[in-house]
Amino acid sequence: MSMNSFGHLFRVTTWGESHGPALGATVDGCPPGVPIDEGMIQHWLDKRKPGQNKFTTQRREADAVKILSGVFEGQTTGTPVQLMIENTDQRSKDYGDIIDKFRPGHADITYWQKYGIRDYRGGGRSSARETAARVAAGGLAREAIKQLAPDVQITGYMVQMGAYKIDRERFDWVQIEQNPFWTPDAQAAEDWAVYLDDLRKSGNSVGAVVEVVARGVPAGLGAPIYAKLDTDLATAMMSINAVKGVEIGEGMAAAELTGEANADEIFMGPDGPQYSSNHAGGILGGISTGQDVVVRFAVKPTSSILTTRKTITKSGEETEIITKGRHDPCVGIRAVPVGEAMMACVILDHLLLHRGQIGKNRGHIG
């Protein structure tokens, strides 16, 4: 199966399956001299790992990362960094009933149609388990960003669960790590807990919207047309399993605005250009403005549910299916650290591209 890599200079290849012995990432292009150890990466994996509360899958995985290459005496060497995470709590027998059946809403049917073979144990590469490798790579990217652009801060959070959105008037950065939903709205967290608990007990699931913000991104990252910063961000976020939509800045809502309302007016501040608003999401013409880079993505409901659904078998017979096993009632919760990781990988990639072509910004204002 091809196309398992992303990035230009900072290039990540993920490997492994949900129920295989291990999964991981091979990271090529990380600059040498970046201080790194397994604990630094583990911090981010701990945010994503399953079984932390009743609102996520009860599969118990330590998600302990091992660095197999590319690091010597606590620093990257500039050679490929191999990251491995062992699977320790597979329960493949839960999937015995779907060997010949296709789960509605899942990649089972398209994998079979394309390849003529599929790993039915949890979905193989289509499983959200694959994203653990991305989070490990993102942990490495964060440490490299500290060396190149130390002011950059990347934070993700949930802004919507099902039809229920946060109240932006109650937005509190501190609240994000104070609840199981990574949301900046404490009241929304309380409401979502009741809503999701009812869904979980009924064997159902629900979708979500995750927002990721990169603060302190310098102006000038990205390039016109084929290497736009927003193009690569959209590709990165859309590649996350279960993501069905991506927005930059105002996103789809920009279609409802007039030119007067949408234009971010520019003023001269003491340290350079300042903007009246950020409808553009920190990117104009594919190049960062120096404002916050804002991305949102929509995660569909988990396809594996306990509600009976109609489907067909590989032989074309009509049948019904109930998917057993341990699944997230709202996979958007654990998508938050994945979105952060993809943002980190893209930002680092563009920092390296910018350094390689331009070095320092050539255009000066004031």
Residue pairs with C-beta under 8 A, 6 or more apart in sequence:
1 115
1 125
4 13
4 14
4 15
4 125
5 11
5 12
5 13
6 12
6 235
6 236
6 239
6 345
7 29
7 345
7 346
7 349
8 227
8 232
8 349
8 352
8 353
9 29
9 349
9 352
9 353
9 356
10 27
10 29
10 30
10 141
10 144
10 345
10 348
10 349
10 352
11 27
11 28
11 29
11 349
12 25
12 26
12 27
12 28
12 134
12 137
12 345
13 25
13 26
13 27
13 28
14 23
14 24
14 25
14 130
14 133
14 134
14 137
15 23
15 24
15 25
15 26
15 133
16 22
16 23
16 24
16 85
16 87
16 130
16 133
17 23
17 119
17 121
17 122
17 124
17 125
17 127
17 129
17 130
18 87
18 90
18 119
18 121
18 122
18 123
18 124
18 125
18 127
18 129
18 130
19 87
19 90
19 92
19 119
19 121
19 122
19 124
20 87
21 86
21 87
22 84
22 85
22 86
22 87
23 84
23 85
23 87
23 129
23 130
23 132
23 133
24 65
24 82
24 83
24 84
24 85
24 133
24 136
25 82
25 83
25 133
25 134
25 136
25 137
26 80
26 81
26 82
26 83
27 70
27 80
27 81
27 82
27 83
27 137
27 140
28 80
28 81
29 352
30 70
30 76
30 78
30 81
30 140
30 141
30 144
31 76
31 78
31 144
31 147
31 148
31 352
32 75
32 76
32 77
32 78
33 75
33 76
33 78
33 147
34 75
34 76
34 140
34 143
34 144
34 147
35 74
35 75
35 143
36 67
36 71
36 74
36 75
36 76
36 140
36 143
37 67
37 71
37 74
38 64
38 65
38 66
38 67
40 139
40 143
41 65
41 67
41 83
41 136
41 139
41 140
42 63
42 64
42 65
42 139
43 139
44 135
44 136
44 138
44 139
44 142
44 337
44 340
44 341
45 63
45 64
45 65
45 85
45 132
45 135
45 136
45 139
46 63
47 135
47 336
47 337
48 63
48 131
48 132
48 135
48 334
48 337
48 338
49 61
49 62
49 63
49 132
50 56
50 57
50 58
50 59
50 60
50 61
50 326
50 328
50 334
51 57
51 58
51 59
51 60
51 61
52 180
53 180
54 197
54 200
55 180
55 181
55 193
55 196
55 197
55 200
55 328
55 329
55 330
55 333
56 180
56 328
56 333
56 334
57 326
57 327
57 328
58 326
59 89
59 91
59 326
60 88
60 89
61 87
61 88
61 89
61 132
62 88
63 85
63 132
64 85
64 86
65 83
65 84
65 85
65 136
65 139
66 83
66 84
66 85
66 86
67 81
67 82
67 83
68 82
68 83
68 84
69 79
69 80
69 81
69 82
70 76
70 77
70 78
70 79
70 80
70 81
70 82
71 77
71 81
76 140
76 144
81 140
83 133
83 136
83 137
83 140
85 132
85 133
85 136
87 129
90 121
90 122
91 325
91 326
92 121
92 122
94 324
94 325
94 326
95 120
95 121
95 122
95 324
95 325
97 321
97 322
97 324
98 108
98 120
98 321
98 323
99 120
100 313
100 314
100 315
101 108
101 311
101 312
101 313
101 319
101 321
102 108
102 109
102 112
102 311
102 312
102 313
102 314
102 321
103 303
103 304
103 309
103 311
103 321
103 323
104 303
104 309
104 310
104 311
104 321
105 300
105 301
105 303
106 123
106 126
106 303
106 304
107 123
107 126
108 118
108 120
108 123
108 126
111 118
111 124
111 126
112 118
112 314
118 124
119 125
122 129
122 325
126 241
127 241
128 241
128 242
128 328
128 331
128 334
128 335
130 241
131 240
131 241
131 334
131 335
131 338
131 341
134 240
134 338
134 341
134 342
134 345
135 337
135 338
135 341
137 341
137 345
138 337
138 340
138 341
138 342
138 343
138 344
138 345
139 341
139 344
141 341
141 344
141 345
141 347
141 348
142 154
142 344
144 348
145 152
145 344
145 347
145 348
145 351
148 348
148 351
148 352
148 355
149 216
149 217
149 218
149 347
149 351
151 215
151 216
151 218
152 214
152 215
152 216
152 217
152 347
153 214
153 215
153 216
154 212
154 213
154 214
154 215
154 340
154 343
154 344
154 347
155 173
155 176
155 212
155 213
155 215
155 340
156 182
156 210
156 211
156 212
156 213
156 336
156 337
156 339
156 340
156 343
157 176
157 182
157 183
157 184
157 210
157 211
157 336
158 166
158 181
158 182
158 183
158 208
158 209
158 210
158 211
158 332
158 333
158 336
159 165
159 166
159 183
159 209
159 210
159 211
159 296
160 166
160 208
160 209
161 181
161 188
161 192
161 195
161 196
161 206
161 207
161 208
161 330
161 332
162 195
162 206
162 207
162 208
164 188
164 191
164 192
164 195
165 188
165 209
166 183
166 184
166 185
166 188
167 185
167 187
167 188
170 184
170 185
170 186
170 187
170 188
171 184
171 185
172 184
172 185
172 186
173 184
175 183
175 184
175 185
175 186
175 189
176 182
176 183
176 184
178 186
178 189
179 186
179 189
180 189
180 193
180 333
181 188
181 189
181 192
181 193
181 333
182 333
182 336
183 189
183 192
195 206
196 206
196 329
196 330
199 205
199 206
199 329
199 330
200 329
202 306
202 307
203 305
203 306
203 307
204 301
204 305
204 306
204 307
204 329
205 301
205 302
205 303
205 304
205 305
205 327
205 328
205 329
205 330
205 331
206 301
206 329
206 330
207 298
207 299
207 300
207 301
207 330
207 332
208 298
208 299
208 330
208 331
208 332
208 333
208 335
209 296
209 297
209 298
209 299
209 332
210 296
210 297
210 299
210 332
210 335
210 336
210 339
211 294
211 295
211 296
212 237
212 294
212 295
212 296
212 297
212 339
212 340
212 342
212 343
213 292
213 293
213 294
213 295
214 282
214 292
214 293
214 343
214 347
215 292
217 282
217 288
217 290
217 291
217 292
217 293
217 347
218 288
218 290
218 361
219 273
219 287
219 288
219 289
219 290
219 361
220 287
220 288
220 354
220 358
220 361
221 229
221 287
221 288
221 347
221 350
221 351
221 353
221 354
222 228
222 229
222 230
222 232
222 283
222 286
222 287
222 288
222 350
223 286
223 287
223 353
223 357
224 285
224 286
224 287
225 286
227 286
227 353
228 283
228 285
228 286
228 287
229 283
229 286
229 287
229 288
229 293
229 346
229 350
230 248
230 281
230 283
230 286
231 286
232 346
232 349
232 350
233 246
233 248
233 293
233 295
233 342
233 343
233 346
234 246
234 248
234 295
236 342
236 343
236 345
236 346
237 243
237 246
237 295
237 297
237 339
237 342
238 246
238 297
239 342
240 297
240 299
240 335
240 338
240 339
240 342
242 299
242 300
242 302
242 331
242 335
243 297
243 298
243 299
243 300
243 335
244 298
244 299
244 300
245 297
245 298
246 295
246 296
246 297
246 298
247 281
247 295
247 296
247 297
248 280
248 281
248 283
248 294
248 295
249 278
249 279
249 280
249 281
249 282
249 283
249 294
250 257
250 262
250 279
250 280
250 281
251 281
251 296
254 262
254 279
257 279
261 279
262 279
263 279
264 275
264 276
264 277
264 278
264 279
264 280
264 291
265 275
265 276
265 277
266 273
266 274
266 275
266 276
267 273
267 274
267 275
267 276
268 274
268 365
268 366
272 290
272 365
272 366
273 289
273 290
273 365
275 289
275 291
278 291
278 292
278 294
280 289
280 291
281 292
281 293
281 294
281 295
282 288
282 289
282 290
282 291
282 292
282 293
282 294
283 289
283 293
288 350
293 343
293 347
295 339
295 343
297 335
297 339
299 331
299 332
299 335
301 330
301 331
302 327
302 328
302 329
302 330
302 331
303 323
304 323
304 325
304 327
305 323
305 327
306 322
306 323
306 324
307 322
308 320
308 321
308 322
309 320
309 321
309 322
310 318
310 319
310 320
310 321
311 318
311 319
311 320
311 321
312 318
312 319
313 319
328 334
